[in-house]
Amino acid sequence: MEAYIIDAARTAGGKREGALKDWHPADLGAAVLNALVERTGIDPAAIDDVIVGCVGQVGEQAFHIGRNVVMASKLPDSVPAVSIDRQCGSSQQSVHFAAQAVMSGTQDMVIAAGVESMTRVPMGTPIILPMQAGIGIGPWPQSIKDRYGVNDFTQFRGAEMMAKKYGFSRGDLDAFALESHRKAAAATQAGAFEAEIVPLPVNGDTHRTDEGIRYDASLEGLGGLKTLVPDGVITAGNASQICDGASGS
């Protein structure tokens, strides 16, 4: 059996403390679900499941963000949901699980989605808050620390290790980042993203353009940024951005 993506939609990305800072993440996800139903004309009651990827499942994204997204939407209460955490691959995993469900014949119609408000649930919050409250010792027991010879695991440390392993220089990363901004800027100006973006009301206006694209990016500007660690290659300019938004298909 084959699985098909009928339509896809997303909000335009918001910078930290940017246009989407006042949007609850469940409402962000709900806006995408509503748009998918409206665009496709499907019977919302026929949706077998909603799979929602989310990394920071704490605070406003806690207590089953997938189900809360459904309840905040126009979908009927009969539509179930599940929340997925595969860290940065969470939303991608949602698509994989949805496709597997359809291809196996277990389900007929599934929405795969993702949501993250990095403004309202900052990076690291699921670890930081319990530690500040004196609850537990963190996610890594001593057995893991002993096995790998480190005290913590971060994407920043991992990125530095991969750059060193494969011989990527600071210049390589800055050049790649610059090209990414240029491609995103050109695609935005050409209207390539317009069909997929769900416009959201923000302060009497409409948010429909990704805020993270730097149209004036330059190698000189990127090269002037400090690295996250001494003698490292990762900077705020060539690393993934902090972003608020939601998507679904």
C-alpha positions in Angstrom: 0.0 0.0 0.0 1.2 3.5 -0.8 1.1 6.6 1.4 0.6 10.0 -0.2 1.0 13.6 1.2 -2.1 15.4 0.1 -1.1 18.9 1.3 1.3 20.6 3.6 1.2 23.8 5.6 3.3 25.7 8.0 3.4 29.0 9.9 6.1 31.4 8.9 9.0 31.1 11.3 9.2 33.6 14.2 12.5 34.8 15.8 13.0 34.6 19.5 10.7 37.2 21.1 9.5 38.0 17.6 6.2 38.0 15.9 4.9 34.7 17.4 6.0 35.4 21.0 2.4 35.8 22.2 1.1 32.7 20.5 0.7 29.6 22.7 2.3 26.6 21.0 -1.0 24.6 21.1 -2.6 27.5 19.2 0.2 27.5 16.6 -0.3 23.8 16.0 -4.0 24.2 15.9 -3.8 26.9 13.2 -1.9 24.5 10.9 -4.5 21.7 11.5 -7.3 24.0 10.7 -5.6 25.1 7.5 -5.0 21.6 6.4 -8.7 20.7 6.9 -9.8 23.8 5.1 -7.5 23.4 2.2 -8.1 19.8 1.5 -11.9 19.8 2.3 -11.6 16.5 4.2 -14.0 15.4 6.8 -12.1 16.1 10.0 -13.9 13.3 11.8 -12.3 10.9 9.2 -8.8 11.7 10.5 -7.5 8.5 12.3 -4.7 10.2 14.2 -2.6 13.3 14.7 1.1 12.8 15.3 2.9 15.9 16.7 6.6 16.2 17.1 8.0 18.5 19.8 11.3 18.7 21.6 10.7 20.8 24.7 7.7 19.0 26.2 7.5 21.0 29.3 5.6 24.1 30.5 3.2 25.2 27.7 4.3 22.2 25.6 3.8 19.7 28.4 0.9 17.4 29.3 0.6 15.9 25.8 1.1 18.8 23.4 -0.2 16.7 20.5 -3.6 16.3 22.2 -3.7 19.9 23.2 -3.1 20.9 19.6 -6.1 18.9 18.6 -8.3 20.3 21.4 -7.3 23.9 20.4 -8.2 23.2 16.8 -11.6 22.8 15.1 -11.1 19.0 14.9 -13.7 17.0 16.8 -12.7 15.5 20.2 -13.0 12.0 18.6 -9.7 12.6 16.8 -6.8 11.1 18.8 -3.2 12.4 19.0 0.2 11.4 20.1 3.3 13.5 21.0 6.7 12.5 19.6 10.2 13.4 20.9 13.1 12.5 18.7 14.7 15.8 19.5 15.6 17.7 16.3 14.1 15.0 14.2 10.7 15.0 16.0 8.6 16.4 13.2 10.3 14.3 10.6 9.6 11.2 12.7 6.0 12.2 12.8 5.9 12.0 9.0 7.6 8.6 9.1 5.2 7.2 11.6 2.2 8.5 9.7 3.4 7.0 6.4 4.1 3.7 8.2 0.6 3.6 9.6 -1.0 4.2 6.2 1.3 1.8 4.3 0.6 -1.0 6.9 -3.1 -0.5 6.4 -3.5 0.3 10.1 -4.8 3.7 9.4 -6.2 5.6 6.4 -5.7 9.3 7.1 -3.1 10.7 9.5 -1.9 14.2 10.0 1.9 14.5 10.8 2.7 17.7 12.5 5.2 19.5 14.6 5.4 22.6 16.9 8.0 24.4 18.9 7.9 27.8 20.6 11.5 28.4 21.6 10.5 31.8 22.9 8.0 30.5 25.4 9.8 27.2 26.1 13.5 28.1 25.8 16.1 25.5 24.7 17.1 23.3 27.6 14.1 24.1 29.8 13.2 20.4 30.4 16.6 20.0 32.0 17.2 23.4 33.6 13.9 23.7 35.6 14.1 20.4 37.5 17.8 21.0 38.3 17.1 24.5 39.6 14.3 23.0 41.8 16.7 20.4 43.1 14.8 17.5 41.5 16.9 14.6 40.4 20.4 14.6 38.9 19.5 15.2 35.3 18.9 13.0 32.3 22.3 11.3 32.3 23.1 8.7 35.0 26.7 8.1 36.0 26.7 4.9 33.9 26.2 6.9 30.7 28.8 9.5 31.7 31.3 6.7 32.4 30.6 5.0 29.2 31.1 8.0 27.0 33.6 9.9 29.1 31.6 13.2 29.2 29.4 14.9 31.7 26.7 16.1 29.2 25.5 15.9 25.7 24.7 19.0 23.6 24.2 19.6 19.9 26.8 22.3 20.1 29.4 19.9 21.4 28.3 17.4 18.7 28.6 20.0 16.0 32.1 20.9 17.0 33.1 17.2 17.1 31.6 16.6 13.6 33.3 19.6 12.1 36.6 18.4 13.5 36.1 14.8 12.3 35.2 15.8 8.8 37.6 18.7 8.5 35.1 21.6 8.2 36.7 24.9 8.9 35.0 28.1 10.2 35.2 29.5 6.7 33.4 26.4 5.3 30.6 26.8 7.8 30.2 30.6 7.3 30.1 30.2 3.5 27.4 27.5 3.8 25.4 29.7 6.1 25.7 32.7 3.8 24.5 30.6 0.8 21.6 29.3 2.9 20.4 32.8 3.7 20.8 33.9 0.1 18.8 30.9 -1.2 16.1 31.5 1.4 15.9 35.2 0.6 15.7 34.5 -3.1 12.9 31.9 -2.6 11.0 34.2 -0.4 11.2 37.1 -2.8 10.1 34.9 -5.6 7.0 33.8 -3.6 8.1 30.1 -3.4 6.8 29.8 0.2 3.5 31.6 -0.1 1.4 28.6 -0.9 2.5 26.6 2.2 2.4 29.4 4.8 -0.6 29.8 7.0 -1.0 33.5 7.7 -1.4 34.4 11.4 -2.9 37.5 12.9 -0.3 39.4 15.0 -1.0 42.8 16.5 -3.5 43.9 13.9 -1.2 42.7 11.1 -0.6 39.3 9.4 2.6 37.2 9.9 3.4 35.5 6.7 7.2 35.9 6.2 10.0 33.9 7.9 11.7 36.3 10.3 15.0 34.3 10.5 16.2 35.1 7.0 19.0 37.6 7.0 18.8 39.5 3.7 21.9 41.5 4.4 24.1 38.6 5.5 27.7 38.8 4.4 30.9 36.8 5.0 32.4 39.8 6.8 29.4 39.9 9.2 29.4 36.2 9.8 33.2 36.1 10.3 33.0 38.8 13.0 30.8 36.7 15.3 32.4 35.0 18.3 32.6 31.2 18.4 30.7 29.4 21.1 33.8 27.9 22.5 37.5 29.0 22.2 39.1 27.8 19.0 35.8 26.4 17.8 34.0 26.9 14.5 30.3 27.1 15.6 28.8 30.6 16.0 25.3 32.1 16.3 25.6 32.9 12.6 26.3 29.4 11.2 24.3 27.4 13.7 20.6 26.6 13.5 18.4 29.4 14.6 16.1 29.7 17.5 12.6 29.7 16.0 8.9 29.6 16.8 6.5 27.9 14.5 4.4 24.9 13.5 3.9 22.7 10.5 1.8 19.8 9.3 1.0 17.5 6.4 
